[in-house]
Amino acid sequence: MAARSPLIPRSGSAWALVLLAVSCDRSEPDARASAVDVDVLFPRLAAEPSLVLVEHGRFLALTDQPERARRCLVHADRVARFLSSELAFAANPRRCGIVLIDDDRIAEAIAIKCGSDLSAPHLGGCAGFFSRRTGLIHVRGLAALRDPDLYERLVAHEVAHEMVWASGYPLLTGPGAWVAEGIATFAETLPTDPQDVLVPQPWATERLAQAQAMAQAELLVPLGRFTSYTRTDLSRLRPLQARYPFRGAAVARSIPRDQVQSCALAAFLHESLGPSFAAWLHSALDEGGTPDLLERRSEGPMSAMDQAFGEWLRRHAH
């Protein structure tokens, strides 16, 4: 069993946490060696009449929406700097390619030409995904969030997956699989205005409003069980049809429970653990052995951690 490291909770909390390890499935082959060279591939694909190239920092986009792509690449660069400086994920020395195409027919054809795998069933209605086979990010014209900054948030989500992959971590499929989505959805909470200080703002995103709706419906999975779920377990959480307030309006949507609870839990831990959060993430991604990520060290029932999480959600209610 891996050594346990104490985590310091926010002052005044009635609970404390200790790091346990995550079981990682390392059987999937490492695809990094086959990542495509976008500086060679994208100019060739840009011969399509409706497509252009947009560049910012280490990001290169192939797109039919150049203005939106420029905004997304500026945000992608900011997200990458935050993940590198604040969460200690290695910056990928390779150029990161982003396919940002609204036309579904062209988007699918380009993905196939790039070698990205579209066979996974869950990608059928997916607005964005990161291909571990090619190292490319794909964002399509399907709106996933009721949010004026939804494309920037989608790109932030996939940039986080790309940087975790580039840092050498395998795909988490065993117990503790929520961590990968937790990091990616947490990246969505970074402000999209380039003038704003780069500090996570979970209360400004729809994910947190959705988590609050889940809490009110008593549909949050107890943390002891949620943190032991495998990737398969997470996929079995049925979406929740719910109404909730967001930005002064009543919204009715289907809530992806696995992503929403992962985002809220990551934001909760970021605020509670403070400077210890980055080290906690890397230990959680890197070590294997035990199924649970979190264990309460203080006296009392396991429900104390769930209670602290619920109180944190109520404190940030919209």
NORRA-V218636 format. One record per residue. RES is the residue in one letter. PHI is phi as a letter, one per 20 degrees, with the letter a starting at -180 (* if undefined). NEAR is the number of other ideal C-beta (glycine too) atoms within 8 Angstrom. Layout:
((RES:PHI:NEAR) (RES:PHI:NEAR))
This chain:
((M:*:5) (A:f:10) (A:f:4) (R:e:7) (S:d:9) (P:f:9) (L:d:11) (I:e:7) (P:f:11) (R:g:8) (S:g:4) (G:n:3) (S:f:9) (A:e:7) (W:c:10) (A:c:11) (L:c:15) (V:c:11) (L:f:13) (L:d:11) (A:e:13) (V:d:14) (S:e:11) (C:d:13) (D:e:10) (R:e:5) (S:f:3) (E:f:9) (P:f:3) (D:f:6) (A:e:10) (R:f:9) (A:f:5) (S:e:8) (A:g:10) (V:f:12) (D:e:7) (V:f:11) (D:f:8) (V:e:8) (L:f:11) (F:f:12) (P:g:8) (R:f:7) (L:f:12) (A:f:10) (A:f:5) (E:g:8) (P:g:3) (S:e:6) (L:d:14) (V:c:8) (L:d:11) (V:c:11) (E:c:7) (H:b:9) (G:l:7) (R:e:9) (F:d:14) (L:c:13) (A:d:14) (L:d:15) (T:b:15) (D:d:9) (Q:c:9) (P:f:8) (E:f:6) (R:f:10) (A:f:13) (R:f:10) (R:f:11) (C:f:15) (L:f:16) (V:f:10) (H:f:14) (A:g:16) (D:f:12) (R:f:11) (V:f:14) (A:f:14) (R:f:9) (F:f:12) (L:f:13) (S:f:12) (S:e:5) (E:e:7) (L:d:10) (A:m:6) (F:e:10) (A:f:8) (A:f:9) (N:f:9) (P:f:3) (R:f:8) (R:f:9) (C:e:15) (G:e:16) (I:c:19) (V:e:15) (L:c:13) (I:c:15) (D:f:8) (D:f:9) (D:f:8) (R:f:6) (I:f:12) (A:g:14) (E:f:9) (A:f:8) (I:f:14) (A:g:12) (I:f:9) (K:f:7) (C:f:14) (G:n:10) (S:f:11) (D:e:7) (L:d:8) (S:f:4) (A:f:6) (P:g:4) (H:f:6) (L:e:8) (G:g:5) (G:d:4) (C:e:9) (A:e:10) (G:b:13) (F:b:8) (F:d:11) (S:e:14) (R:f:9) (R:f:9) (T:d:12) (G:m:15) (L:d:15) (I:d:15) (H:d:14) (V:c:14) (R:d:11) (G:e:9) (L:e:7) (A:f:7) (A:d:7) (L:c:8) (R:e:8) (D:b:8) (P:f:3) (D:d:7) (L:f:11) (Y:f:11) (E:f:11) (R:f:13) (L:f:14) (V:f:18) (A:g:14) (H:g:13) (E:f:16) (V:f:15) (A:f:14) (H:f:11) (E:f:13) (M:f:15) (V:f:13) (W:f:11) (A:f:13) (S:f:8) (G:n:5) (Y:e:9) (P:f:8) (L:f:8) (L:e:14) (T:d:10) (G:e:13) (P:g:12) (G:n:16) (A:f:14) (W:f:15) (V:g:14) (A:f:12) (E:f:13) (G:f:12) (I:f:13) (A:f:13) (T:f:15) (F:f:14) (A:f:14) (E:f:13) (T:e:14) (L:f:14) (P:f:9) (T:e:9) (D:f:5) (P:g:6) (Q:e:3) (D:f:8) (V:f:4) (L:e:8) (V:c:7) (P:g:8) (Q:c:9) (P:f:13) (W:f:7) (A:e:6) (T:d:13) (E:f:10) (R:g:14) (L:f:16) (A:f:13) (Q:f:13) (A:f:14) (Q:f:14) (A:f:13) (M:f:15) (A:f:12) (Q:f:6) (A:e:8) (E:l:5) (L:d:8) (L:f:12) (V:f:10) (P:g:9) (L:f:12) (G:g:10) (R:e:8) (F:g:12) (T:f:13) (S:d:10) (Y:f:13) (T:e:9) (R:f:11) (T:f:7) (D:g:9) (L:f:12) (S:f:8) (R:e:6) (L:f:9) (R:f:5) (P:g:8) (L:d:11) (Q:e:7) (A:b:11) (R:d:6) (Y:b:11) (P:e:8) (F:b:10) (R:l:4) (G:n:4) (A:c:6) (A:e:6) (V:d:11) (A:c:6) (R:b:8) (S:e:6) (I:d:12) (P:f:7) (R:f:13) (D:f:11) (Q:f:10) (V:f:14) (Q:f:14) (S:f:13) (C:f:19) (A:f:14) (L:f:14) (A:f:12) (A:f:13) (F:f:11) (L:f:11) (H:g:10) (E:f:9) (S:f:12) (L:e:14) (G:l:8) (P:f:5) (S:f:9) (F:f:11) (A:f:10) (A:f:8) (W:f:13) (L:f:11) (H:f:9) (S:f:12) (A:f:13) (L:f:12) (D:e:7) (E:d:9) (G:c:8) (G:p:7) (T:d:9) (P:f:7) (D:e:11) (L:e:11) (L:c:12) (E:b:7) (R:f:11) (R:e:7) (S:f:8) (E:f:2) (G:o:6) (P:f:4) (M:f:9) (S:f:7) (A:f:12) (M:f:13) (D:f:11) (Q:f:9) (A:f:13) (F:f:13) (G:f:10) (E:f:8) (W:f:11) (L:f:14) (R:f:9) (R:f:6) (H:d:10) (A:f:6) (H:f:10))
